[in-house]
Amino acid sequence: MTDTMIYLDHAATTPLRPEARAAMEPWLGTRFGNAASSHAPGRAARAALEDARERVAGALGAERMEIVFTGSGTEADNLAVLGRWRHLQRRAGPATAGLVTSAVEHSAVREAAAQAAREGAEVTVLAVDEAGVVGLDALEEALELPQAVVSIMWGNNEVGTLQPVARAAALCRDRGVVFHTDAVQALGHVPVSVSEVACDLLALSAHKFGGPQGAGVLFVRRGVELEPLVRGGGQEGGLRSGTANVAGAVGLAAALERAVAEAEAEAVRLAALRDRLQEGLDRLDGVQGLGGGGPRLPHILTVGLDGVEADVLLASLDLAGLAVSSGAACQSGGSAPSAVMVAMGIRHDVAVRFSLGRTSTEAEVDGALARFSQVVERLRAAGAAGR
Ligand SMILES: Cc1ncc(COP(=O)(O)O)c(C=O)c1O
């Protein structure tokens, strides 16, 4: 990475907040202890862990015992989807209920649903319109059959579309079906509260809102039963065995409190930066904004373009000092067409995701626009010369 690198890939991961770092530091150095030990260092670790749990619950409108710390957002999604489906299967017999999800979920939910399908679940995948929004009529129809869980994300990580989660959750609540939402990209960018949205399960990932990597949360509403995926010493109320990551939990809690407190102002600031970026990109030939036209997350802007190869474009942007991603960095790596783009009927040679964060500025947006247009022009000219 050059000194002048412009980082517009905050949806992939965003820098650690100073408050999170400060909260974690003692637990990476002088303070240590296994939160399950009964001696003084263990009790201190336990107290820090429980304080973190309390603070996370407070920021989300939940109760302390409804917060389960996990090792990632991916694990939280897996525990919600697979853990709920397996629980019902074990209790009520093989495949007495299916599960419902959408065509634009992150691979964490998509692959958990695929695993449930291999274990016998009937999986209904709700289609989306061209803006990437799930139709609730199809959800109502799916709810006529017995379902173990419905999983619809709060905000999409590839194009930023917001889903009608409050209405979907209410429909599920009316039918007595457990509703899970992946709020990994939403937290810190739109208000997220489990006292306002009737969800039963909600997944978060610390490194998306300024906490450390490798720390996640699953909110599990009181009374909702799940089958654990990881078995052992019975930590986290038996739902996630394994010695607690105290530093991770305290860092997550500190970052979450700040992110929630700043969400409203940050949403306005980031939306203005995103609109500035969009105006600049709209001026470029053959570059089309994707997933707009409806409510969306303020920090994500994805454009589609043709006449360049995805791998070449990404590598050239990297060389030019612009860090962005094509589709979702945490699931792609290769250049296979993204399932989300396919579901939205988007056909472009390349989709480039710009994602903004706490450290993003107008100067960065302007610099990114200049670098992006230069690289695209150069590659297109080279392509035309080679034909
Ligand atoms: C919407 C969404 N869900 C889940 C995840 C996975 O989170 P983690 O990186 O903590 O496993 C991501 C990561 O990009 C995401 O964007």
The ligand as an ORCA input file, in Angstrom:
! r2SCAN-3c Opt
* xyz 0 1
  C     -23.708     -8.493      5.162
  C     -22.582     -9.263      5.742
  N     -22.842    -10.338      6.512
  C     -21.861    -11.059      7.081
  C     -20.531    -10.748      6.871
  C     -19.477    -11.580      7.515
  O     -18.908    -10.954      8.630
  P     -17.464    -11.425      9.164
  O     -16.469    -10.786      8.268
  O     -17.389    -10.918     10.570
  O     -17.456    -12.903      9.120
  C     -20.200     -9.658      6.042
  C     -18.790     -9.342      5.724
  O     -18.524     -8.680      4.735
  C     -21.255     -8.895      5.486
  O     -21.000     -7.831      4.710
*
